[in-house]
């Protein structure tokens, strides 16, 4: 299977809402519709706050142009607890061969602590998992930066020169083990199919 003859897919639980990445989709209209559906659940939520967060998360992901993006919106939450993005890294003149060692070297930065790096074999192929804390965006006039925790998977599907990257990120404290376990389950659904 060469790099032009395959597709990637992933399955997320129901509370991971697919974020629209196509440029032709009006994010405001989409967020209004989604917020209406999510706010109709039994838990009380501010539909306007939910709509704003949905729109902003979708716009943020769209700006990075991943293959897929999802926001985790458990019932009763007005803001995403986490974002999951799937992307593909292709070899080029500077990096003619994408390896798990290269993925580790490039993606394990660990702004706040030493990254936890583990190798695994997933159904989609050999992989590296990098769990780390990164400096988030500056907030307010002080420019203080929050801690953004991430779990990044680099997967090297057999017979393909590219790597499939799955990134899960969150800023709420105390969720590292829970989010890592959720990400581990989701990444096992990653599928590579020939076209």
N, C-alpha and C positions, 0 to 999 in steps of 0.2 A: 504494500500500500504506500504510494508516494504521498507527499504533503498536499497534493491537490485533490485527492480522492477519498477524503474522510470527513466525517462530521463529529461534533462533540455534543453530548447531552448530559444533563444532570437532573436529579429529582430532589425536590425540597419538600418538607412537611407543609401542611396547609397554611400555617401562620407565617411562612416566608412568602411574601408577596412579590411576584415578578415585577421588576421596574422596567418601564418601556424605554428602550434605547434608540429606537428608530427616530430619525430627525423629523419625520412627517407627523408624529403624534403630538398633539397639543397637551403639554404636561399639566396645565391648569385644569382643563376639562377632564383629563384622566384622573387627576388627584381628587377632584370634586366627586366623581363617580365612585372611586375606591373608598374615600372617606365616608360617603353615604352608606356603602355596604358595611364597612367595618364599624361605624358608629351605631349601626342598627343592632349590634350584639347587645346582650343583656347588661353588660358592664357600662357604666357611664363614662363617656369620653367627650372631650370638646372637639366637635367635628371640624371646626375652623383650624384648630391647632394641628389636628391630624392631617388635614388637607395640606397645610403649609409644609409639614414635615415630609409627607409623601412627595410633594412637588420638588422640594429641595434635594431630597435623597436621589430622586430620579435624575434631576439635572446634574447633580454632582457625579453620579455614575456615568451618565451619558457623556460627560466631558472627558472621561478616561477611555471611552469607546471599548468596553469589554464585550465579550461574546454574549454573556448573560449577567444579570444583576438581580438580586433579591434583597428585600428589607424584611427583617424579623419584627412583626407587629403582633405580639401576643394580645389576646382579648383584654381590653381595658387600658391599653397603652396608647398614648398620643404621639409618641416618638418611637422610631425604630430602635430596638435594643442592639441590633447588629446589622451589618450589611455583608452580603456574600457576592463576590464577583468571580466570574470565570473568564479567563483570557488565554491566548495562545502566544508563545514566544517562538519566533522563527529564527533559524540560523541566518547569518548574513556575512558580509566581508570581514567585519570586526570579530564576530563570534561564529566561526564556521561549524562548530559542533556544540550543541546544547547538552550538557551533562548534569547529573545531579550535583557534582562538585561545583560546577559553575553556578548553578542555581543557589546553592548554599552560600558561596562567596558573594554573590551579588545581592541576595535578598535577606541575609542574616546580618542586620546592622545593629540591633539592640541598643537603642539610645539610653535606656534606663537600667538594663540588666543584660547579663550574658544570655544570648538566645539559646533556647532548648532546641536541639537539632536531632531528629530521629529519622532513620531510614525505614521504609516499609515496602511491602509488595501489595499493591491494590489490584482489584479486578481489572483496572485500566492499564496497569503496568507498574514498573518500579517507581518509587516516589521518595521524596524527602519532605518531612514536615518540620516547619520552623515556627516555633512559638516564641513571641517576643513582645516587649513593650517599646513603643515608639513615641516620640514627641508629637503630639497632635498640633492642630493649628493654634495660633495665638488667639487669646480671647480678651475682649475689652481693650481699654486704653493701656492697661499695664503690659499687655503683650504676653501674659503668662500662658504657658502651653500646658495643655492637659495630657494625661497619659492615654494613649490609644493602644489597646492590646490587639494583637493579631495572631492568627494561625494561617500560615501560608503553606500550601502544598504545591510542589513541583512534580509533575507526573510525566514520565517518559514512556508513552505508549510504544509497544514493540512495532518495529517496521516504519516508524515515523521519525523524521528528523527534528520536528518541533517538540516543544514541551507544552503541556496544558497546565496552567496555573489556576489554583483556586485560593482566593484570599477571603478570609472572614475577619472582620474588624469590629470593635466595640469600644466604648469609652466608659460605660457604667462600671464602677468598682465592684469587685467580689464575684465576677461572673467567669473568671478564667477557666476553671475546671468544667463548669457547665457548658460554656460556649465551645471549648475544645472537644468535649464529648459529642456535642451536636454536630460540629464540623466533621469529626471523624466518621460519624454515621452518614452524613450527606456525601462526603467525598467517595465513599464506597459505592455510591450509585452512579458515579461518573462512567459514561459509556463512550467508546469510540467506535463508530461504524463506518464501513466503506460506503462510498456513494456509487 
